[in-house]
Amino acid sequence: MADTRQKLIEVKNLKKYFPLKTSLFKKDNRVVKAVDDVSFHIYKGETFGLVGESGCGKSTLGRTLNRLYDPTAGEIIFNGKDIAKMNTRELQPYREKMQMIFQDPYSSLNPYMNIGEIIDEPMEIHTKLSKSDRKKRIIEILEKVGLKEEDLDKFPHEFSGGQRQRIGIARALSINPEFILCDEAISALDVSIQAQVINMLEDLQSEMNLTYLFIAHDLSMVRHISDRIGVMYLGKIVEISKSEDLYTKPLHPYTQALLSAIPIPDPIKAQSSKREIIKGELPSPIELETGCRFRTRCPLAKPICAEVDPELKAVDGEHMAACHLY
């Protein structure tokens, strides 16, 4: 049966390298390969989760996809148009379609602007609505995220962390985007508040037909919200799968180790469960060796792993893995 799902975003061979700073007396031509030849797609209306250790490049990937960073190479196809090489003027129509919810809800909000001004700013830039129409829209959006009209004249410091994140979400929604990058959007919140924000994001997605790229450390929360999940290691995606398949039958040794690290609330089951501990240090993204990047920490590594970098390929239907074991 043909797949009728429409791709909103398609990333092809995307790279983002950061040159090392050159000192006064020494020139350094080396680069940090934060994102290195990554390809994947996100269907319209779905949530694509992205997980991995700190420093694996997942936030850089998200910000490059949103064109907050200029890509070093590759294509970012949004609604059929490659936006990777567009200049600032050409990108303007796409800015309103691609919004972002930041990790820290306090530092991402201007402390000198009240909530009404914060949410109004993107509408003033990207829409032709009158001031009165914008105010109606602000009140409508505030109600969607669980805040009130009385909050309009308050400043960010007058709200809790969860409320500030709701304000950040309201700002992102104000100009009716199609795609929202959630970059560690819940990691700075209390666990009880995280669940509320996740449920709200799911309700908003259903109501407004939104598409999410959800970047997070919390593997349990990513499982709850995501339709498909990509696992990233040292600048590359090593596995992509439907959410449930990834958790029930992970293929890549790195994914297996990540999932085994999820805390088990039952102490008896926790004692009897087998833990896959990742040994060794994360290799430097500056001077990468040949072959598979995980091989120096992989208990199943073979000689070929040191020679050939495995391609991300389909193993079982939509389940893809970059590993020589398959």
C-alpha positions as CSV (number, residue, x, y, z in Angstrom):
1,M,0.0,0.0,0.0
2,A,1.4,3.4,-1.0
3,D,2.4,5.8,1.7
4,T,0.2,8.9,1.4
5,R,1.9,10.9,4.2
6,Q,3.2,14.3,3.1
7,K,6.8,15.3,4.0
8,L,6.9,18.8,5.5
9,I,10.7,18.8,6.0
10,E,13.3,16.7,4.2
11,V,17.0,17.0,5.2
12,K,19.6,15.7,2.8
13,N,23.3,15.3,3.7
14,L,23.2,18.2,6.1
15,K,26.5,19.4,7.6
16,K,27.3,22.0,10.2
17,Y,31.0,22.5,11.0
18,F,32.3,25.1,13.4
19,P,35.9,26.3,12.7
20,L,38.2,26.5,15.7
21,K,39.3,29.9,16.8
22,T,42.7,30.9,15.5
23,S,45.0,32.5,18.0
24,L,47.2,35.5,17.3
25,F,50.3,33.4,16.7
26,K,48.8,30.1,15.4
27,K,46.4,29.4,12.6
28,D,44.1,26.4,13.2
29,N,42.3,24.9,10.2
30,R,40.5,22.2,12.2
31,V,36.7,22.2,12.5
32,V,34.2,20.7,15.0
33,K,31.9,18.4,13.0
34,A,28.7,19.1,15.1
35,V,26.4,17.8,12.3
36,D,28.0,15.5,9.7
37,D,26.1,14.3,6.7
38,V,22.6,13.8,8.3
39,S,19.6,12.8,6.3
40,F,16.0,12.3,7.5
41,H,12.5,13.6,7.0
42,I,9.5,14.8,9.1
43,Y,5.9,14.1,8.0
44,K,3.3,16.9,8.2
45,G,1.4,16.7,11.5
46,E,3.8,14.3,13.3
47,T,6.2,14.7,16.2
48,F,9.8,13.5,15.4
49,G,11.8,13.0,18.6
50,L,15.5,13.4,18.6
51,V,17.6,11.9,21.5
52,G,21.3,11.4,22.4
53,E,24.0,12.3,24.9
54,S,24.9,15.9,25.6
55,G,27.3,17.1,22.9
56,C,26.0,14.7,20.2
57,G,24.8,17.6,18.0
58,K,21.0,17.3,18.3
59,S,20.4,21.0,19.3
60,T,22.8,22.2,16.5
61,L,20.9,20.0,14.1
62,G,17.6,21.6,15.1
63,R,18.9,25.1,15.0
64,T,20.5,24.5,11.6
65,L,17.3,23.1,10.3
66,N,15.5,26.2,11.5
67,R,18.2,28.3,9.9
68,L,19.3,29.9,13.1
69,Y,22.7,28.5,12.0
70,D,23.8,28.6,8.4
71,P,24.5,25.1,7.1
72,T,28.0,24.2,5.9
73,A,26.5,21.9,3.2
74,G,23.4,19.9,2.4
75,E,19.7,20.6,1.7
76,I,16.8,21.6,3.9
77,I,13.6,21.1,1.9
78,F,10.6,22.8,3.6
79,N,7.3,22.4,1.8
80,G,9.1,21.5,-1.4
81,K,11.6,24.5,-1.3
82,D,15.3,24.2,-0.4
83,I,15.9,26.9,2.3
84,A,19.5,25.9,3.0
85,K,21.1,28.4,0.7
86,M,18.5,31.2,1.0
87,N,19.6,34.7,2.2
88,T,17.9,36.7,4.9
89,R,15.4,38.3,2.6
90,E,14.5,35.0,0.9
91,L,14.0,33.4,4.3
92,Q,11.6,36.0,5.5
93,P,8.4,34.1,4.4
94,Y,9.7,30.9,6.0
95,R,10.5,32.5,9.4
96,E,6.8,32.7,10.4
97,K,6.3,29.1,9.3
98,M,9.2,27.7,11.5
99,Q,9.2,28.7,15.1
100,M,11.1,27.6,18.2
101,I,10.5,26.9,21.9
102,F,13.7,27.4,23.8
103,Q,15.1,25.4,26.7
104,D,15.3,28.1,29.3
105,P,12.0,29.9,29.5
106,Y,13.5,32.8,31.5
107,S,16.5,33.8,29.4
108,S,14.5,33.5,26.2
109,L,12.0,36.2,27.3
110,N,12.9,39.9,27.4
111,P,12.7,41.0,31.1
112,Y,12.0,44.6,30.0
113,M,8.9,43.7,28.0
114,N,5.5,42.6,29.4
115,I,3.8,39.5,28.2
116,G,1.5,41.4,25.8
117,E,4.5,43.0,24.1
118,I,6.5,39.7,24.0
119,I,3.7,37.9,22.2
120,D,2.9,40.9,20.0
121,E,6.4,41.4,18.7
122,P,6.5,38.5,16.1
123,M,3.0,39.4,14.9
124,E,4.0,43.0,14.4
125,I,7.0,41.8,12.3
126,H,5.3,39.0,10.3
127,T,1.6,40.0,10.0
128,K,-0.4,42.9,8.7
129,L,-3.0,42.7,11.5
130,S,-4.1,45.9,13.2
131,K,-3.1,46.6,16.8
132,S,-6.6,45.8,18.1
133,D,-6.7,42.5,16.0
134,R,-3.3,41.6,17.4
135,K,-4.5,42.1,20.9
136,K,-7.5,39.8,20.3
137,R,-5.1,37.2,18.9
138,I,-2.9,37.5,22.0
139,I,-5.8,37.0,24.4
140,E,-6.9,34.0,22.3
141,I,-3.4,32.4,22.4
142,L,-3.0,33.0,26.1
143,E,-6.2,31.1,26.8
144,K,-5.0,28.2,24.6
145,V,-1.8,27.9,26.8
146,G,-3.7,28.2,30.1
147,L,-3.0,31.9,31.0
148,K,-5.5,34.8,31.3
149,E,-6.1,38.2,29.9
150,E,-5.1,39.8,33.2
151,D,-1.5,38.5,32.6
152,L,-0.9,40.8,29.7
153,D,0.7,43.6,31.7
154,K,2.8,41.3,33.9
155,F,6.6,40.8,33.3
156,P,8.4,37.5,33.0
157,H,9.8,37.6,36.6
158,E,6.2,37.5,38.0
159,F,5.6,34.0,36.6
160,S,6.8,30.5,37.6
161,G,9.0,28.4,35.3
162,G,6.1,26.5,33.9
163,Q,4.1,29.6,33.2
164,R,7.1,31.2,31.5
165,Q,7.4,28.3,29.2
166,R,3.7,28.6,28.4
167,I,4.5,32.2,27.4
168,G,7.3,31.0,25.2
169,I,4.8,28.6,23.5
170,A,2.3,31.3,23.1
171,R,4.9,33.5,21.4
172,A,5.7,30.7,19.0
173,L,2.0,30.1,18.2
174,S,1.1,33.7,17.7
175,I,1.9,33.8,13.9
176,N,0.3,30.4,13.1
177,P,3.5,28.4,12.3
178,E,3.4,25.0,10.6
179,F,6.6,23.7,12.3
180,I,7.9,24.1,15.8
181,L,11.3,23.1,17.1
182,C,11.1,22.2,20.8
183,D,14.7,22.3,21.9
184,E,14.8,20.8,25.4
185,A,11.5,22.6,26.0
186,I,10.7,20.7,29.2
187,S,14.1,19.9,30.7
188,A,14.2,23.0,32.9
189,L,10.8,22.3,34.4
190,D,9.6,20.2,37.4
191,V,8.5,16.7,36.6
192,S,4.8,17.4,37.4
193,I,4.9,20.6,35.2
194,Q,6.6,18.6,32.4
195,A,3.6,16.4,32.0
196,Q,1.2,19.4,31.8
197,V,3.3,21.1,29.1
198,I,3.6,17.8,27.1
199,N,-0.2,17.3,27.2
200,M,-0.8,20.9,26.2
201,L,1.6,20.6,23.2
202,E,-0.2,17.5,22.1
203,D,-3.6,19.2,22.3
204,L,-2.3,22.2,20.4
205,Q,-0.8,20.0,17.7
206,S,-4.2,18.3,17.2
207,E,-6.0,21.6,17.2
208,M,-3.6,23.6,15.0
209,N,-2.2,20.8,12.8
210,L,1.3,21.5,14.0
211,T,4.5,19.5,13.2
212,Y,7.2,19.2,16.0
213,L,10.8,18.3,16.2
214,F,11.1,17.4,19.8
215,I,14.7,17.4,21.2
216,A,15.1,16.0,24.7
217,H,17.2,14.0,27.2
218,D,14.2,12.4,28.9
219,L,13.7,9.2,26.9
220,S,10.5,8.3,28.7
221,M,8.9,11.7,27.8
222,V,10.1,11.4,24.2
223,R,8.4,8.0,23.9
224,H,5.2,9.5,25.1
225,I,5.0,12.4,22.7
226,S,6.8,11.2,19.5
227,D,5.5,9.3,16.5
228,R,9.0,8.5,15.3
229,I,12.4,8.9,17.0
230,G,15.9,9.5,15.7
231,V,18.9,8.6,17.9
232,M,22.0,10.8,17.4
233,Y,25.6,10.1,18.2
234,L,28.6,12.4,17.6
235,G,27.0,14.3,14.7
236,K,25.3,11.4,13.0
237,I,21.8,9.8,13.3
238,V,22.4,6.1,14.0
239,E,18.9,4.9,14.2
240,I,15.3,6.0,13.2
241,S,12.2,4.1,14.1
242,K,8.6,4.4,15.1
243,S,8.5,5.3,18.7
244,E,7.2,2.0,20.1
245,D,9.5,-0.1,17.9
246,L,12.5,1.8,19.1
247,Y,11.7,1.0,22.8
248,T,10.7,-2.6,22.3
249,K,13.3,-3.7,19.8
250,P,16.2,-1.3,19.5
251,L,18.8,-2.2,16.9
252,H,21.9,-0.1,17.4
253,P,24.1,-0.9,20.4
254,Y,24.2,2.8,21.3
255,T,20.3,2.9,21.4
256,Q,20.2,-0.3,23.5
257,A,22.6,1.3,26.0
258,L,20.7,4.5,26.2
259,L,17.4,2.7,26.8
260,S,18.9,0.4,29.5
261,A,19.9,3.6,31.4
262,I,16.2,4.6,31.9
263,P,15.4,4.4,35.6
264,I,13.0,1.6,36.6
265,P,10.5,2.6,39.4
266,D,10.2,-0.9,40.7
267,P,13.3,-1.7,42.9
268,I,12.9,-5.4,42.5
269,K,12.7,-5.3,38.7
270,A,15.6,-2.7,38.7
271,Q,17.9,-5.2,40.5
272,S,17.1,-8.0,38.2
273,S,17.3,-6.0,35.0
274,K,20.4,-6.1,32.8
275,R,22.2,-2.8,32.3
276,E,24.1,-2.0,29.1
277,I,26.8,0.4,30.4
278,I,28.6,2.5,27.8
279,K,32.3,2.4,28.6
280,G,35.0,4.8,27.5
281,E,35.0,8.5,26.7
282,L,33.1,10.3,24.0
283,P,35.6,10.7,21.1
284,S,36.5,14.2,20.0
285,P,34.3,15.7,17.2
286,I,37.5,17.5,16.0
287,E,39.7,14.6,15.1
288,L,37.4,11.8,14.2
289,E,38.8,8.4,13.3
290,T,37.7,6.4,10.3
291,G,34.9,3.9,10.5
292,C,32.0,3.8,12.9
293,R,32.1,6.6,15.5
294,F,30.7,4.4,18.2
295,R,33.1,1.5,17.7
296,T,35.6,2.6,20.5
297,R,32.8,2.2,23.0
298,C,30.8,-0.7,21.4
299,P,31.1,-4.2,22.9
300,L,30.1,-5.8,19.6
301,A,32.6,-4.0,17.3
302,K,34.1,-5.9,14.4
303,P,37.2,-5.2,12.3
304,I,35.0,-3.7,9.5
305,C,33.8,-1.1,12.0
306,A,37.2,0.5,12.1
307,E,37.4,0.7,8.4
308,V,34.0,1.6,7.0
309,D,31.5,4.1,8.3
310,P,28.1,2.3,8.2
311,E,25.3,3.9,6.3
312,L,21.8,4.5,7.7
313,K,19.7,2.0,6.0
314,A,16.3,0.2,6.4
315,V,16.5,-3.0,8.4
316,D,12.8,-3.8,9.1
317,G,10.3,-1.7,7.3
318,E,10.7,1.9,8.5
319,H,13.1,0.9,11.1
320,M,16.6,2.2,10.1
321,A,20.0,1.7,11.6
322,A,23.6,2.6,10.8
323,C,25.4,-0.5,12.0
324,H,27.5,-3.3,10.4
325,L,25.6,-5.9,12.4
326,Y,22.6,-5.6,10.1
